[in-house]
Amino acid sequence: MNTKRLFRQTIRTFLKNWIAYITLVFTLNLILTFIIVPIMRWLTKVIMVQNSVPYVSYTNVGWLFTKRPLAVLELALLAIVILLLVFWQFAFLIQGIEGIHHNQERRLTRITLSALQAMRQLRVSSFIFFIPYFVLILPFSDMFFTSPLLSKIQLPDFILTFMESNALYLSLLVIAAVVVTYLGVRLIQVLPLTVLGTLHGARAVRTSWQMTRHHTWSYFWRLLCLGALIVINLVAGSVLLYGLQLQLDKQSKTIAFIGAVANMALLSIWVKLVGAAVLAIFILMLIRIIEQSPSEVATPNLTSLKHPRGSRRIAALVVAIFLLGQGTYNVFYLRGAVLTKPLAISHRGVDAGNGVQNTIPALNKTSKEKPAYVEMDLHETKDHKFVVMHDENLKNLTGVNKQPYQLTLKQMTRLKARENGYVAHVASFDQYLKAAERDHQKLLVEIKVNKHDSANMMQLFMKRYKARLLRDHDWMHSLSYPVISYVVRHDPKETASFILPYNLTFPQTKADAYTMEQTTLNETFVNQAHANHQKVLAWTVDDEDDMTHMMFLNVDGIITDNLHELQTNIKTTFNHPSYARELLVYANELTTFTGNGGVEN
């Protein structure tokens, strides 16, 4: 079918029952966000606590399999349950939207039962197929087939940055993106065919492949059009309300405040309406294509029943509850009771390439900008002393193809490091610490570890520097949980933060804080940490929009390579900004939404 005609017919179908479609999506989001996701989170915590598992990450995979096999089995079973729930979510949506499309009375109980029936038809072989299918299709269709249950399946920024800095890895990444996009388009009909066409995994794949043959560009173009529809509507709504607030800010403070509360609520509703509407249109479009395919893949004929009379009442109730909660939140947000000013932390002691990372000249420059902390890195040397260095190998900065443990401290400090057009000597920690004390600059000290470190490395470090770090109010953090455990046990007054490169599940540790890679950091993690009286530092946040996003998550500190930009952003956000500016910040945060109606988990 012609793309223009397909869009026209699909949107016309959506507009006939738009309240019912949106109510269905909103209701599912409420079920997932406030019932299913919290239950899965609670079960994960129970498994970790009962099996004495402090955290789950790539750094302790070997330990988990050898020391906690029961926990691995229980977590694997929970993962299978989550995947089944993901399939149920999509079956729920597709069955419900298809039922509304055919003017059937599909109450929530009946939609749920239909979705469960669709799951009963799923064979074990089909489910095994769905595991890689979800991983493949969901990142591609992030604006459409999204799930709060799988919100953490994404590639962290630091991995992408590393791959983009290497020509070979970048080429492989581009090729992988093209392949995944192509396969995503060719397999886009698998879920609707499985749910509505009662086809099992392999046959659904073959049928979707046949349906998209010679139509790959048409499908791709349709998805681009839907993406553009989202962007245009969100930008239009944000700009309109921002312009209105600019005018209201010229009036009295009372009028400006009331207008800001109302505009924030309207913006929230608009974002969620757009997300729900586009999701419904997307599924309707796929259903229409199936209906116009050969009879053997078409959906079964369904008996037409009366349209649900209560859909408008349910929709009104959902909107009323949302407005009440959102309005209350907006009042506190605009009065500054929700967000707290984060600490501005310089990553590796530099700001926008103003020197060589982890060197004293860069520290001297950066400390003049008065960051809350300067983050820096330590390695143990061959003679069991400590040098300020991030990399495991010295070649990138000094041209010497050695690792810190292979050289003495004296040999290390003779080397010169080159970066950003600057040259500086490699510094010992004693030299760096003395320079920081002279500049009255607090440090966030990262302890780097590897298998070549001495068995008593932390004992040596704490014996030499414990008193000075505590006196200077410096913090410590590390990717190594044993390091953090040692600090917590032997110096409970010292702030120790456990570095996590991936937010897979909330850790059950005694760390004072978590230094979390910002890509998978979310509001739930921050709230859980604060409930446990633990702080959250986000790393490495260099983009202005990401800085705003982290502030909106209410993190306690932001680690960045662009210190001045972060400080400016913080001042603009917290130093009595206009309500229009607050609305703009809020809009920026809201538009980092998921296509299933704007819910982030």
Beta strands, then each sheet from edge to edge (+ up, - down):
strand 1: 343-346
strand 2: 373-380
strand 3: 386-388
strand 4: 416-419
strand 5: 422-425
strand 6: 443-447
strand 7: 475-478
strand 8: 496-500
strand 9: 513-517
strand 10: 535-539
strand 11: 557-560
sheet 1: 3+ 2- 1- 11- 10- 9- 8- 7- 6-
sheet 2: 4+ 5-
end
